[in-house]
Amino acid sequence: MQLWNCEIMRLWKYGIVVSRALAIGIIAYFHISTVPQCAAQATPAPRFAFQVFAVRDLCEKDFAGTLKAAKALGYEGVETGRFYGLDAKGLKAACDKAGLTLVALQLYPHNLTEPQLAETIRFCKECGCHRVNVAWYKGSAANPNDWQLLINVLNHAAEVCAKEGIFVAYHNHDHEFSMKIGGRSVWEWLWSKGRGDDLRQVTPTPRFSERVLQELDCGNCVLGGGDPVACLAAHPHRNPTVHIMPAMGGSRAVATADGTKPVPPAGQCGVGSAHDKADWKRIVPALAADGVEWLVVKPTTHPDTLADLEASIKYLKGILK
């Protein structure tokens, strides 16, 4: 299969509508390529973005200035669910002025329910962002119907958004791995087909459709008892963005064998720090091999300084050399 055909099929897989004119353009572009097969295409290295939550206090004081400062550290993109009084066009302008790609909006589930979904789509188009990563839902392990409500919302939103050129993904916290349903972690349960033992009434129990992508938060996965590399292997090429958060067990103290100790100073709480429990030298190469496009860096302990963002990108670039 030719490379251009692979690209068109990849878009169609997630329901992204490709017009005849766009298809012809894609064909023309890849026709002149010297790489004839999908398998022969080199996987580009992941790019670095940061999550605004990592420097939320700085952004509260000076959003535009913080974006520019992060760009100076080597970050190329930003993900945010905080807009600091800006409308969609203002958000786009701030990112453009700083030279950053607005990689994704991280939103709560209610933004994708009807009738709010239409406004969310409008916001995405105006700010020039084509990804929505949905985060922070905590259903019950005792009642899987809680999670089925989330599944229904995201499946519907992904279907609608695909027609507008927008991708929808679900982002985990630690509880999706520590919480169990029928002996499986909630994360595994959300993405796997039913085993025939789920409650069925009028219709079978739903799971996330193929159009719902993932934004694996590797640090939270580790904190919840999961293995990010195994998660990638179970769902290959489903994570265009991932979160790189230090697995430190809390923002106010560092967990130790003897209990807790005061949190280390800024600059010592980044990705790969002495207190980070994640094995990034194993995880990051797996992310790159899987074709992850953006590593969204998120040290959360010191939101009033760029020190941990700076330490994190230096450490991660060393792994990707």
C-alpha positions in Angstrom: 0.0 0.0 0.0 1.4 3.4 -0.9 2.3 5.9 1.8 -0.4 8.4 0.8 -3.0 5.8 0.9 -1.9 4.8 4.4 -2.3 8.4 5.5 -5.8 8.7 4.1 -6.9 5.4 5.6 -5.5 6.5 9.0 -7.8 9.5 8.9 -10.8 7.5 7.8 -10.2 5.0 10.6 -11.0 7.7 13.1 -13.8 9.0 11.1 -12.0 12.2 9.9 -13.8 13.3 6.7 -11.4 13.7 3.8 -12.7 15.7 0.9 -11.9 14.8 -2.7 -9.7 17.9 -3.1 -7.8 17.1 0.1 -7.4 13.5 -1.0 -6.0 14.6 -4.3 -3.6 16.9 -2.5 -2.4 14.1 -0.2 -2.0 11.8 -3.2 0.0 14.4 -5.1 2.3 15.1 -2.1 3.1 11.5 -1.4 3.4 10.5 -5.0 6.7 12.4 -5.2 8.0 10.8 -2.0 10.9 8.5 -2.3 9.5 6.3 0.5 7.0 3.8 -1.2 5.8 1.8 1.8 4.2 2.7 5.2 6.6 0.4 6.9 9.6 2.2 5.4 8.6 5.6 6.9 10.9 6.6 9.7 9.0 7.3 12.9 9.7 10.9 13.9 10.9 11.6 17.4 8.3 12.8 19.9 8.1 16.5 20.5 8.0 18.2 23.9 5.0 20.0 25.2 4.1 21.1 28.7 0.9 21.0 30.7 -0.2 24.4 32.0 -1.1 22.8 35.3 2.6 22.3 36.0 3.1 26.1 36.2 -0.4 27.1 37.1 0.6 29.7 39.6 2.9 31.4 37.2 0.3 31.4 34.5 -2.2 33.0 36.9 0.2 35.9 37.2 1.5 36.1 33.6 0.1 33.6 31.2 1.7 35.1 28.0 5.1 35.5 29.8 5.1 31.9 31.1 4.3 30.5 27.6 7.3 32.5 26.2 9.6 31.3 29.1 8.6 27.6 28.5 9.3 28.1 24.8 12.8 29.3 25.7 13.4 26.1 27.6 12.8 24.0 24.5 9.2 23.2 24.6 7.3 23.3 21.3 3.7 22.8 22.5 1.3 23.4 25.3 -1.8 21.6 26.6 -4.2 23.4 28.8 -7.7 23.3 30.3 -7.2 26.8 31.9 -7.6 29.9 29.8 -7.0 32.7 32.3 -9.8 34.9 31.0 -9.0 34.5 27.4 -11.6 33.5 24.8 -10.7 31.0 22.0 -9.2 33.6 19.7 -7.2 35.1 22.6 -5.9 31.7 23.5 -4.8 31.0 20.0 -3.1 34.4 19.8 -1.2 33.9 23.0 0.1 30.5 21.8 1.0 31.8 18.4 2.9 34.8 19.8 4.9 32.5 22.1 5.7 30.2 19.1 3.9 27.2 20.7 1.6 24.7 19.2 -1.7 24.3 21.1 -1.4 20.5 21.3 -4.7 19.8 23.1 -7.4 21.0 25.4 -7.7 19.0 28.5 -11.4 19.2 29.5 -13.8 17.7 32.1 -16.4 15.3 30.7 -19.3 17.8 31.0 -17.8 19.8 28.1 -18.5 16.9 25.7 -22.1 16.2 26.8 -25.0 17.7 24.8 -25.8 20.5 24.4 -22.3 21.8 25.5 -20.6 19.7 22.8 -21.4 22.2 20.1 -19.8 25.0 22.1 -16.7 22.9 22.7 -16.4 22.2 19.0 -16.7 25.9 18.2 -14.1 26.8 20.8 -11.7 24.2 19.3 -12.1 25.6 15.8 -11.6 29.2 16.9 -8.4 28.4 18.9 -7.0 26.1 16.2 -6.9 23.0 18.4 -7.9 19.6 17.0 -7.5 17.5 20.1 -9.7 17.2 23.2 -8.3 15.1 26.1 -11.0 14.3 28.7 -9.8 14.0 32.2 -10.8 13.5 35.8 -13.8 11.2 36.0 -14.1 8.9 39.1 -16.8 6.4 38.9 -17.5 3.6 41.4 -15.9 0.1 41.4 -19.0 -1.3 42.9 -21.2 0.1 40.1 -19.8 -0.1 36.6 -22.8 1.8 35.3 -21.0 5.0 36.6 -18.3 4.3 34.0 -20.7 3.4 31.3 -22.1 6.9 31.4 -18.6 8.2 30.7 -18.2 5.7 27.9 -21.4 6.7 26.2 -20.6 10.4 26.4 -17.1 10.0 24.9 -18.3 7.6 22.2 -20.9 10.0 21.1 -18.6 13.0 21.2 -15.8 11.2 19.3 -18.3 10.4 16.6 -19.5 14.0 16.3 -16.1 15.5 16.6 -14.6 13.3 14.0 -16.8 15.0 11.4 -15.3 18.3 12.4 -11.7 17.1 12.3 -11.3 16.9 16.1 -9.9 13.9 18.0 -11.2 12.9 21.4 -9.1 11.0 23.9 -9.5 9.9 27.6 -6.8 10.7 30.1 -6.2 8.6 33.2 -5.3 9.4 36.8 -4.0 6.8 39.3 -7.5 5.6 40.3 -8.1 4.0 36.9 -5.4 1.6 37.7 -5.8 1.1 41.4 -9.6 0.6 41.1 -10.8 -2.8 40.0 -13.9 -4.0 38.2 -14.3 -7.8 38.0 -10.7 -8.4 38.8 -9.4 -6.0 36.1 -8.3 -2.4 36.5 -10.8 0.2 35.4 -8.3 1.2 32.6 -8.3 -2.3 31.2 -12.1 -2.6 31.7 -12.7 0.6 29.8 -10.9 -0.5 26.7 -11.6 -4.2 26.5 -14.6 -6.1 25.2 -17.0 -7.5 27.7 -16.5 -11.1 28.8 -20.2 -11.9 28.8 -20.5 -11.4 32.5 -21.4 -7.7 32.3 -24.9 -6.4 33.0 -27.1 -6.5 29.9 -30.5 -5.0 29.8 -31.8 -3.5 26.5 -28.3 -3.3 25.0 -24.9 -4.8 25.8 -22.6 -3.0 28.1 -20.6 -0.5 26.0 -16.9 0.1 25.9 -14.9 2.9 24.3 -15.1 2.8 20.5 -12.1 2.8 18.2 -12.6 6.6 17.7 -11.8 7.3 21.3 -8.1 7.6 21.7 -5.9 7.5 24.8 -3.8 10.0 26.6 -1.8 7.8 28.9 -0.5 9.6 32.0 2.5 7.4 32.6 3.3 8.8 36.1 -0.3 8.3 37.3 -0.2 4.8 35.8 2.8 3.9 37.9 1.3 5.4 41.0 -1.8 3.3 40.5 0.2 0.1 40.1 0.1 -0.1 36.3 2.9 -0.5 33.7 2.9 2.2 31.0 4.9 0.0 28.6 2.4 -2.9 28.9 -0.5 -0.4 28.3 1.1 0.8 25.1 1.6 -2.8 23.9 -2.0 -3.6 24.6 -3.2 -0.5 22.6 -0.5 0.3 20.1 -0.6 3.6 18.2 -3.6 4.9 20.2 -1.7 7.7 22.1 -0.9 10.7 20.0 -0.1 12.5 23.3 1.0 11.2 26.6 1.7 12.8 30.0 5.1 12.6 31.5 4.5 13.3 35.2 6.9 12.4 37.9 5.6 9.4 39.9 6.2 11.0 43.3 3.1 10.1 45.2 1.7 13.5 46.0 2.4 17.2 45.7 3.1 18.0 49.3 5.3 15.2 50.5 7.4 12.5 49.0 6.5 8.9 49.9 9.3 6.9 51.5 9.6 3.6 53.2 9.5 5.4 56.6 6.4 7.4 55.8 6.7 10.8 54.3 9.3 13.6 54.2 8.9 17.2 53.3 8.9 17.9 49.6 12.3 18.6 48.0 12.9 22.1 46.6 12.1 23.3 43.1 14.4 21.8 40.5 14.5 18.5 42.4 10.9 17.4 41.7 11.1 17.0 37.9 10.8 13.9 35.7 13.7 11.6 36.5 14.5 13.1 39.9 15.7 11.0 42.8 12.2 10.8 44.1 10.5 9.8 40.9 9.4 6.1 40.9 8.9 5.8 37.2 11.5 4.0 35.0 11.7 6.6 32.3 14.7 5.0 30.6 12.4 2.1 29.9 9.2 4.0 29.3 10.4 6.9 27.0 11.9 4.6 24.3 8.7 2.6 24.2 6.7 5.8 23.7 9.0 6.8 20.8 8.7 3.4 19.2 4.9 3.5 19.5 4.9 6.7 17.4 3.7 9.1 20.2 3.7 12.6 18.8 3.9 14.7 21.9 5.4 14.1 25.4 3.4 16.5 27.6 5.6 17.2 30.6 3.8 17.8 33.9 5.8 18.1 37.1 3.1 19.4 39.6 4.9 20.0 42.9 6.1 23.6 42.4 3.6 25.5 40.2 5.2 28.8 40.9 8.5 28.2 39.1 9.8 26.8 35.8 12.6 24.9 37.6 11.1 21.5 37.4 10.0 22.0 33.8 13.6 22.9 32.9 15.1 19.9 34.8 12.5 17.6 33.2 13.2 18.5 29.6 16.9 18.2 30.1 16.5 14.7 31.5 14.2 13.5 28.8 16.2 14.9 25.9 19.1 12.9 27.3 17.1 9.7 27.0 16.1 10.4 23.4 19.6 11.2 22.2 
